[in-house]
Amino acid sequence: MIRRLAATQPMLDKIVGHQRYIAQAYGISMEHARWLLTTVAFHCLAVADTVPGVNYFGRRSG
């Protein structure tokens, strides 16, 4: 979800930590945890993109 060049090492370490936690909590591989969390994040962004926002002046956009 983030460009590798834009990510700092602490950001990447935190992402891997979340993936490791999910892998251990659900007894799945790191690869599966990585796929699962990426899929959830992608869908959250897709849903958020469909919800009309409110612009700076409080008027609905879209």
N, C-alpha and C positions, 0 to 999 in steps of 0.2 A: 504494500500500500504506500510505501515511501521509497523514494529513489535512494539507492545505496550511497550515492555521493552526498546526499543531503543528511544522512543519518550519522550521528556521532556514536562513538563506541559505547558510552553509557546508555544511549537509546537502544542500541542493538542488544546490549547485555540485558536490559530490562525486558525486551521482547522475548529473548531466549529464556529468561527466567519464567515468564508467563507460560510459554510453551512447555517448559519442563514441569511446571506445577500441574498443568492440565494433563500432560502425559502420565504423570505419577498418580494423580487423583483418579483418573479414569482407566488406568492400566492399558494405555495405548502407546504406540510408538511416537517418537518425536516427530517423525514425518507426518503421521496422522494428526497429531496435535497441531502442527504447523498449518496443515491443510484446513483443519477445522476452524482454527482461530482466524485464518485469512478469509475463509468463506463467511464466517459470521460478520467480520469487519466489513467485507465487501457489501453484504446485504444491508447492514446498518447504514452505510453511506448511500446505497441505492434508495432506501426508503426515505432517508433524510432529504435526498435530492428531489423527491416527489412532493414533499410537504411545502405548501406555500409559506413563504417567510414574511416577516414584517420588515419593511425598510426603515431607514433612519428616521423618517418622519412619522412612523407609526401606521403607514398605509400598507395594505397588503400588496405584495408583488405577485406577478404571474397571472 
